Amino acid sequence: MLIGASAQAQQYVINPPKSLDIRAPDGDTISFRSQGETVRVRLVGIDAQESKQAYGRESGSNLRSCINSGETIQVYYSKKKISMADF
């Protein structure tokens, strides 16, 4: 799975970390451990219910089903807050 793989997204790459402990607390957020700290990433272009809202658990479950245990993924992220308008 490759998240945020567009030419435009490349300008936001900050040394993509490698992690085996990837979680999806809700349908539009992933979190993982990198260099001893937890990194939380909101997925650009996805607007899903939060875990405490109606269907929130289902949206998180759907995202988790896309992340296979032991699978390597690359996450391109920015410390700067970005939105779809930036693309």
C-alpha positions as CSV (number, residue, x, y, z in Angstrom):
1,M,0.0,0.0,0.0
2,L,1.4,3.4,-0.9
3,I,-0.3,6.4,0.6
4,G,0.1,9.9,-0.9
5,A,2.1,8.8,-4.0
6,S,1.7,11.8,-6.3
7,A,4.3,14.0,-7.8
8,Q,2.8,16.9,-5.9
9,A,3.1,14.9,-2.6
10,Q,6.8,14.4,-3.1
11,Q,7.5,17.9,-1.9
12,Y,6.1,17.0,1.5
13,V,8.3,13.9,2.0
14,I,10.2,13.9,5.3
15,N,12.4,10.8,5.4
16,P,9.6,8.2,5.2
17,P,10.1,6.0,8.3
18,K,9.8,2.2,8.5
19,S,7.5,0.8,11.1
20,L,6.0,-2.6,11.8
21,D,3.4,-1.3,14.3
22,I,0.8,0.4,12.2
23,R,-2.6,1.2,13.6
24,A,-5.8,2.7,12.2
25,P,-7.7,4.3,15.1
26,D,-10.4,5.5,12.7
27,G,-11.2,5.6,9.0
28,D,-9.0,8.5,8.0
29,T,-6.0,8.3,10.4
30,I,-3.1,5.9,10.8
31,S,-0.5,5.9,13.6
32,F,2.8,4.1,13.9
33,R,5.9,4.0,16.0
34,S,9.0,5.6,14.5
35,Q,12.3,6.2,16.3
36,G,10.7,5.7,19.7
37,E,7.7,8.1,19.2
38,T,4.2,7.7,18.0
39,V,3.4,9.4,14.7
40,R,-0.2,10.2,13.8
41,V,-1.0,10.9,10.1
42,R,-4.4,12.1,8.8
43,L,-5.0,10.8,5.3
44,V,-5.4,13.6,2.7
45,G,-8.6,13.3,0.6
46,I,-10.4,10.9,3.0
47,D,-13.2,12.2,5.2
48,A,-14.4,9.4,7.4
49,Q,-16.4,9.2,10.6
50,E,-14.4,9.6,13.9
51,S,-14.3,6.5,16.1
52,K,-17.0,7.8,18.5
53,Q,-19.4,8.9,15.8
54,A,-22.0,6.7,14.1
55,Y,-20.3,4.1,11.9
56,G,-16.9,5.3,13.3
57,R,-15.9,1.8,14.3
58,E,-16.9,0.5,10.9
59,S,-14.8,3.1,9.1
60,G,-11.7,2.3,11.3
61,S,-12.3,-1.4,10.7
62,N,-12.4,-0.9,6.9
63,L,-9.1,1.0,6.9
64,R,-7.5,-1.6,9.2
65,S,-8.5,-4.3,6.7
66,C,-6.4,-2.5,4.1
67,I,-3.3,-2.7,6.3
68,N,-2.1,-6.3,6.3
69,S,-0.1,-7.4,9.3
70,G,3.6,-7.6,8.5
71,E,3.2,-5.7,5.2
72,T,5.5,-2.8,4.5
73,I,3.9,0.5,3.6
74,Q,5.4,3.8,2.8
75,V,3.9,6.9,4.3
76,Y,4.6,10.3,2.9
77,Y,3.7,13.0,5.4
78,S,4.4,16.6,6.3
79,K,4.7,18.3,9.6
80,K,2.9,21.2,7.9
81,K,-0.8,20.9,7.9
82,I,-2.0,20.4,4.3
83,S,-5.3,19.9,2.6
84,M,-6.6,18.8,-0.8
85,A,-6.4,22.5,-1.9
86,D,-2.6,22.2,-1.8
87,F,-2.7,19.6,-4.7
